[in-house]
Amino acid sequence: FAAFYALLALRPQGLALWLPVSVIATGAYLGFIEKAGDEQKRFRLFKRTIGTVVILIGFLIPILGPKDSVVWAVYTPDTLAEAKTSGKPVIMDFYADWCLPCHELDQFTYTNAQVITALDGFERIKVDLTSPDDEQTLDLISRFQIVGVPTILFLDVQGLEIEEARITGYISPEGLLAILNSPEVSGRISGSPQVQSE
């Protein structure tokens, strides 16, 4: 876990490799490094078989994992202004590189096929708050009263926030779809496709 938090702080873009590398390391340790029970031939064979299977699973995770994801535009004042004139509702995802729930959203929620389809009719903007030290970003934080990450908010076609839809923290694909399809929200995002949650 110390290595995980070091990676989160120093090189957050490497978090995608954390799970497969951890699984591979676990398989190698349990199957081939840990010597407990090795004096029993059958148990040693069992340990090495399990260790090999776990290692193979670790290699397969990035291969078999989801490939598609929601495509985002990077926030600038221009992208937000252009989104307002597009005639589409807007989703804004406020995130930071050091934020674990933000990475969970990217890995689990925004790779869900139904979520990708449901957000296709939106202008999708990512706002990086890793180091919110420029005046434009600080103004945006103040304007939308962002108090933490992740925060997800929605703007209707007039550019007004749909306050009932604001999300703070991690949300599952099913939870996000339920919010998008709620009567309070769906009526203000006309023109965007609706996908029923399972």
TORFIKOL-724362 format. One line per 3 residues: number of its first residue (from 1); their letters; for each residue z, y, x of C-alpha. Coordinates in nm, 2 decimals, padded with zeros to 4 digits. Example, Ala and Ser with C-alpha at 12.3 -4.5 7.8 and 13.67 -1.06 7.14 Angstrom:
! residues 2
1) as) 00.78:-00.45:01.23  00.71:-00.11:01.37
This chain:
! residues 198
1) faa) 00.00:00.00:00.00  00.06:00.24:00.29  -00.30:00.19:00.40
4) fya) -00.42:00.25:00.04  -00.24:00.59:00.02  -00.36:00.68:00.37
7) lla) -00.71:00.61:00.26  -00.65:00.81:-00.06  -00.54:01.11:00.15
10) lrp) -00.78:01.09:00.44  -01.10:00.93:00.31  -01.09:00.90:-00.07
13) qgl) -01.46:00.81:-00.09  -01.37:00.48:00.08  -01.16:00.37:-00.22
16) alw) -01.45:00.18:-00.36  -01.41:-00.07:-00.07  -01.03:-00.10:-00.11
19) lpv) -01.03:-00.38:-00.36  -01.28:-00.61:-00.20  -01.13:-00.56:00.15
22) svi) -00.78:-00.62:00.01  -00.90:-00.94:-00.16  -01.07:-01.07:00.16
25) atg) -00.77:-00.99:00.37  -00.54:-01.17:00.13  -00.76:-01.48:00.13
28) ayl) -00.78:-01.48:00.51  -00.40:-01.44:00.55  -00.30:-01.70:00.29
31) gfi) -00.57:-01.95:00.39  -00.59:-01.92:00.77  -00.32:-01.70:00.92
34) eka) 00.00:-01.80:00.73  00.13:-02.12:00.89  00.38:-02.23:00.63
37) gde) 00.32:-02.59:00.52  00.05:-02.65:00.77  00.22:-02.97:00.90
40) qkr) 00.11:-03.13:00.57  -00.26:-03.21:00.59  -00.32:-03.20:00.22
43) frl) -00.14:-02.87:00.17  -00.32:-02.72:00.46  -00.65:-02.82:00.32
46) fkr) -00.55:-02.68:-00.02  -00.45:-02.35:00.14  -00.77:-02.31:00.32
49) tig) -00.98:-02.40:00.02  -00.80:-02.14:-00.19  -00.83:-01.89:00.09
52) tvv) -01.20:-01.95:00.12  -01.25:-01.90:-00.25  -01.05:-01.58:-00.25
55) ili) -01.26:-01.45:00.05  -01.58:-01.53:-00.14  -01.46:-01.35:-00.44
58) gfl) -01.39:-01.04:-00.23  -01.74:-01.04:-00.10  -01.88:-01.08:-00.45
61) ipi) -01.69:-00.79:-00.61  -01.92:-00.51:-00.48  -02.23:-00.73:-00.55
64) lgp) -02.13:-00.82:-00.91  -01.96:-00.50:-01.00  -02.11:-00.24:-01.24
67) kds) -02.41:-00.05:-01.10  -02.48:00.20:-01.37  -02.26:00.50:-01.43
70) vvw) -02.25:00.84:-01.60  -02.46:01.09:-01.40  -02.28:01.42:-01.35
73) avy) -02.39:01.77:-01.24  -02.16:01.94:-00.99  -01.99:02.25:-01.13
76) tpd) -02.11:02.59:-01.05  -02.10:02.90:-01.27  -02.47:02.86:-01.31
79) tla) -02.45:02.50:-01.43  -02.19:02.59:-01.69  -02.40:02.89:-01.81
82) eak) -02.72:02.67:-01.83  -02.53:02.41:-02.02  -02.42:02.66:-02.28
85) tsg) -02.79:02.76:-02.34  -02.91:02.40:-02.36  -02.81:02.34:-02.72
88) kpv) -02.61:02.04:-02.62  -02.23:01.98:-02.62  -02.07:01.97:-02.28
91) imd) -01.82:01.73:-02.12  -01.63:01.86:-01.82  -01.44:01.62:-01.59
94) fya) -01.18:01.80:-01.37  -01.10:01.57:-01.08  -00.97:01.56:-00.72
97) dwc) -01.04:01.32:-00.44  -00.68:01.23:-00.40  -00.63:01.15:-00.77
100) lpc) -00.61:00.78:-00.83  -00.66:00.79:-01.21  -00.98:01.00:-01.14
103) hel) -01.12:00.71:-00.94  -01.02:00.47:-01.21  -01.22:00.67:-01.46
106) dqf) -01.52:00.65:-01.23  -01.48:00.28:-01.17  -01.39:00.15:-01.52
109) tyt) -01.46:00.41:-01.79  -01.78:00.59:-01.67  -01.95:00.26:-01.58
112) naq) -01.91:00.13:-01.94  -02.25:00.09:-02.10  -02.14:00.23:-02.44
115) vit) -01.98:00.53:-02.27  -02.29:00.60:-02.07  -02.50:00.59:-02.39
118) ald) -02.25:00.80:-02.59  -02.25:01.07:-02.32  -02.62:01.08:-02.28
121) gfe) -02.66:01.37:-02.53  -02.40:01.58:-02.34  -02.44:01.81:-02.05
124) rik) -02.21:01.64:-01.80  -02.03:01.85:-01.54  -01.78:01.74:-01.27
127) vdl) -01.54:02.00:-01.15  -01.39:01.93:-00.80  -01.02:02.05:-00.78
130) tsp) -00.95:01.88:-00.45  -00.90:02.21:-00.28  -00.92:02.47:-00.56
133) dde) -00.90:02.77:-00.33  -01.22:02.97:-00.43  -01.20:03.24:-00.68
136) qtl) -01.46:03.09:-00.92  -01.27:02.76:-00.95  -00.94:02.93:-00.99
139) dli) -01.09:03.14:-01.27  -01.21:02.82:-01.44  -00.87:02.66:-01.41
142) srf) -00.71:02.97:-01.57  -00.98:02.99:-01.84  -00.93:02.63:-01.96
145) qiv) -00.56:02.61:-01.86  -00.60:02.31:-01.65  -00.25:02.18:-01.54
148) gvp) -00.34:01.85:-01.37  -00.61:01.60:-01.30  -00.78:01.42:-01.44
151) til) -00.85:01.65:-01.73  -01.15:01.59:-01.95  -01.26:01.85:-02.21
154) fld) -01.55:01.89:-02.44  -01.73:02.21:-02.55  -01.93:02.22:-02.87
157) vqg) -02.29:02.36:-02.89  -02.15:02.71:-02.92  -01.96:02.67:-02.59
160) lei) -01.61:02.65:-02.76  -01.36:02.38:-02.65  -01.30:02.10:-02.90
163) eea) -00.93:02.10:-02.84  -00.86:01.78:-03.04  -01.07:01.59:-02.78
166) rit) -00.90:01.71:-02.46  -00.79:01.42:-02.24  -00.53:01.43:-01.96
169) gyi) -00.49:01.12:-01.74  -00.68:00.80:-01.74  -00.84:00.68:-02.06
172) spe) -01.01:00.35:-02.13  -01.37:00.32:-02.24  -01.25:00.22:-02.59
175) gll) -01.02:00.52:-02.60  -01.29:00.76:-02.50  -01.53:00.62:-02.76
178) ail) -01.27:00.65:-03.03  -01.22:01.02:-02.95  -01.59:01.08:-02.95
181) nsp) -01.64:00.91:-03.29  -01.34:01.07:-03.46  -01.42:01.29:-03.76
184) evs) -01.26:01.60:-03.59  -01.49:01.56:-03.29  -01.81:01.41:-03.41
187) gri) -01.87:01.69:-03.66  -01.88:01.94:-03.37  -02.11:01.75:-03.14
190) sgs) -02.40:01.71:-03.37  -02.71:01.60:-03.19  -02.53:01.36:-02.95
193) pqv) -02.55:00.99:-03.01  -02.25:00.81:-03.15  -02.15:00.46:-03.04
196) qse) -01.89:00.26:-03.22  -01.61:00.13:-03.00  -01.54:-00.24:-03.00
